[in-house]
Amino acid sequence: DPRVGRFVSKDPISYAGGLNLYAYAPNPVGWVDPLGLARKCQLGTYGSLTGKANTGDSLDAHEFIRNDALEQMGLTPEGTRNKSNPSIAIPRSMHTDIHRNENVLAALHLNVGRDQFQFGPNGLPSKRQMDVWQGALRISGIPASRARELRKRAEGFLANCPCLCN
């Protein structure tokens, strides 16, 4: 009910839309959410952006920390996804561009091959690897503020991970 600023039923994306499941869009003039689906450049976790509630939003969830890197660090069993991995909702074409740009930047700055990563002595992605992932987002058209915030969330995820590296 827009007159009172409340939905009459729960938001289908659950807590990914905020803590109040019945809250109306924070700014109904600039933030339209007719179906409760993820919006372009929305940040969340891989699980929150790929769940049933987001089926039909035509967006991919791009993980800041590549899934292959998580597998190499032992944070994700091979062939599965870590649903807590910080991610961003983007169109498929942009997702493809990001991966292409990651490989180009990694070859140029890290001297590693396609889908290879640089880890520090602590077993976590090096600062330069994080720079490559963030740079690929920017080159592919992700706003700087979104890329910075996603990196910050990824660093927090790694700092709190239950892994052998901490």
Buried (B, 14 or more C-beta within 10 A) or exposed (E): EEEEEEBEEEBBBEEBBEEEBEEBBEEEEEEEBEEBBBEBBBBBBBBBBBBEBBEEBEBBBBBBBBBBBBBBBEBBEEEEBBBBBBBBBBBEEBBEBBBBBBBBBBBEBBEBEEEBBBBEEEBBBBEEBBBBBBBBBBBBEBEEEBBBBBBEBBBEBBEEBEBEBE
